[in-house]
Amino acid sequence: MSGLDVSILGRIGYDLMSEEPHVPLARVRRFSRYLGGSSANMAVGLSRLGARAGIASALGADSLSDFLVEFLRQEKVDVSRVQRVNGYLPSLAVTEVSPPDKFPQVFYRHDPADTRVDLREEDLGYLASAKMFITNGTSLCASPSRESTYRALERAKSAGCQVVLDVDYRSMSWRSPEEAGLAVRLALPFIDVLIGNDVELKLVAGEAALDAAVSRLRKAGVPMLVSKLGDQGTRVYQGVEDIFLPPYRVEVVSTIGAGDGFASGFLYGLVKGMPVVEALHHGNAAAAIVVSRLSCSEAMPTLAEVEELMAAQRR
């Protein structure tokens, strides 16, 4: 596939979400299954908005992996660079749904298939052919995906892609938070846009306070820093600019996937050349739509839905 707007390297996961609202996870008997994983969610989100997206990852040779690949294909995401590895399974996330603010999850990420992605030369060329390259911190948690991710970051940067890293910290994937922070810090020279919530940015910077973390990361030369503040909104630091946008207000059904929805909308705006503040509006609107629905991937909005919400809330 040629002419990609966005290439993505990262995890494709399998999600089970409770169909029994306000029932503790240990007692839930009924679940619905969805495609999950931050990178896969972003691929779906960007594709639904109209971007030409492709993903590189690794999955197993099992029936659950078949479902995940087929779902991405139906969403018009190019899956030609998704490797299949025998003996490994996709990661699993099981989620309780107790709106408006309780969504505990259990993750199964023991040696998951996505850590086995081993990029070849042609894969690196594919990823670097897009206008924007996106990856995440979880891809750095184990070999061979760690080495593949660093190589992809280096190639994409040298090819002139706009390089994006979403910190995507998952504690069960790391021996310690410090190890995760170091892995992302080593990638900073290649990154144009760094996205994280307050915990993630503090982890990467090695600071206990968000302001100190932002200051250190800006001094490290990160061209654009995106600070996700949850229900407080989003702040973007670029050069001397500091742009804040409060969240769009909707009735919350599930907050799971809100960050991936935001990233999809915001990065869509950037790859289409919008001013940062307009990209932020697209990101916050997409996030709001996702939290008003159940699931991550299937909750991702279309561009028409994002534009409709933006127009309504601006009025």
Secondary structure, DSSP 8 states (H G I E B T S, - for coil): --S-SEEEES--EEEEEESSTT--GGG---EEEEEE-HHHHHHHHHHHHT--EEEEEEE-SSHHHHHHHHHHHHTT-EEEEEEE-TT----EEEE--BTTTB--EEEE-SS-GGGG----HHHHHHHTTSSEEEEEGGGGSSTTHHHHHHHHHHHHHHTT-EEEEE----GGGSS-HHHHHHHHHTTGGG-SEEEEEHHHHHHHHT-SSHHHHHHHHHHTT-SEEEEE-GGG-EEEEETTEEEEE-------S--TTHHHHHHHHHHHHHHTT--HHHHHHHHHHHHHHHHTSSSSGGG---HHHHHHHHHHHH-
